[in-house]
Amino acid sequence: MNLLDLIVLVCSLANPTACEEQHILFDAQGGTPWTCALHAPPYIAQWVGEHPGMQVVRWRCDWPNNERQGT
């Protein structure tokens, strides 16, 4: 299994300054972070549907456990 990490920055609708990162892992089926970006919108839409009090501010794809400094 080739997992990719969809990293989504979400903020509360009631308090827009209360933000946090959410990580959604999924099988990219041999993909890369670039192909993750192509397949991400349905996963983001599902997450938003399950968390109606939150909004997505930005998102990116990366390999799991690939911590980036300063982002």
C-alpha positions as CSV (number, residue, x, y, z in Angstrom):
1,M,0.0,0.0,0.0
2,N,1.3,3.4,-1.0
3,L,-0.1,5.9,1.6
4,L,-0.1,9.6,1.1
5,D,-0.9,12.2,3.7
6,L,-3.5,14.9,2.8
7,I,-2.8,17.7,5.2
8,V,-5.7,20.0,5.7
9,L,-5.6,23.3,7.7
10,V,-9.1,23.8,9.1
11,C,-10.6,26.6,11.2
12,S,-13.7,26.9,13.3
13,L,-16.6,28.8,11.7
14,A,-17.5,30.2,15.1
15,N,-13.9,31.3,15.8
16,P,-11.9,31.7,12.6
17,T,-8.6,32.1,14.5
18,A,-8.9,28.7,16.0
19,C,-7.2,26.6,13.4
20,E,-5.5,23.1,13.3
21,E,-4.1,20.7,10.9
22,Q,-5.9,17.5,10.1
23,H,-4.2,14.5,8.4
24,I,-6.1,12.2,6.1
25,L,-4.2,9.2,5.0
26,F,-5.3,7.3,1.9
27,D,-3.9,4.8,-0.6
28,A,-2.6,6.6,-3.6
29,Q,-2.3,3.4,-5.6
30,G,1.3,4.1,-6.7
31,G,0.8,7.8,-6.8
32,T,2.8,10.8,-5.8
33,P,2.0,13.9,-3.9
34,W,1.1,15.5,-7.2
35,T,-1.5,12.8,-8.0
36,C,-2.7,13.1,-4.4
37,A,-3.6,16.7,-5.3
38,L,-5.7,15.5,-8.2
39,H,-7.6,13.1,-6.0
40,A,-7.9,15.3,-2.8
41,P,-11.1,17.3,-3.4
42,P,-13.5,14.4,-2.7
43,Y,-11.7,13.5,0.5
44,I,-11.8,17.2,1.6
45,A,-15.5,17.4,0.7
46,Q,-16.2,14.3,2.8
47,W,-14.3,15.7,5.8
48,V,-16.1,19.0,5.6
49,G,-19.5,17.2,5.4
50,E,-18.6,15.3,8.6
51,H,-17.4,18.5,10.4
52,P,-20.0,21.2,9.6
53,G,-18.6,23.7,12.1
54,M,-15.2,23.8,10.3
55,Q,-13.9,25.3,7.1
56,V,-10.9,24.3,5.1
57,V,-8.4,27.1,4.7
58,R,-5.7,25.3,2.7
59,W,-4.4,21.9,2.0
60,R,-1.4,20.1,0.6
61,C,-0.2,16.5,0.0
62,D,2.9,14.9,1.3
63,W,4.4,11.5,2.2
64,P,3.3,10.4,5.7
65,N,5.7,11.4,8.5
66,N,7.5,14.0,6.3
67,E,7.5,16.9,8.7
68,R,8.3,20.2,7.0
69,Q,9.9,23.0,9.0
70,G,8.3,26.4,8.9
71,T,5.1,25.6,7.1
